[in-house]
Amino acid sequence: MRQINNIVLHCTAGPQTQTAAQVVSYHRHVLGWKAPGYHYIVEPDGHVTCALPESQVANGAKGHNSDSIHISYIGGVDAKGKGIDNRTQAQKEALVRILRELRTRYPRARILGHRDIASKDTNGNGIIDPWERVKECPCFDAIPEYRNI
């Protein structure tokens, strides 16, 4: 069994018309990854698809995959491709449910966004400021939003 230290939230950075199957197909056939980037994908209607068993390593955040579970919601960009928190209410509720479930299995794991784990605190103030982010994913502040889970 893998030791899980992180539960990382993502967005697919695509339209909310995507399906989980399309996301997995893109990762495998277009990007050529052996494993998809996420263990779970939350569709706009709140349906959660398991894209990869938790026992396997996903391709979600370079350098942080072996000890992480990755969850993505479909969306995260507007019509022009700009990052935006466009989670539906159903997605928000599904994310809370899956995070609570994962918390029971991995009580010590940090819940954070891809941008939090991919970026560095260059000014040493203990937080990743907006100008220090290498990406916006998941397009909302996951750490404060889920701190009580």
Salt bridges, closest charged atoms under 4 A:
GLU54 OE2 - ARG105 NH2 2.50
ASP85 OD1 - ARG87 NE 2.78
GLU101 OE2 - ARG105 NH1 3.24
GLU136 OE1 - ARG115 NH1 3.21
GLU136 OE1 - ARG133 NH1 3.14
ASP141 OD1 - ARG115 NH2 2.33
ASP141 OD1 - ARG133 NH2 3.54
GLU145 OE2 - ARG87 NH1 2.95
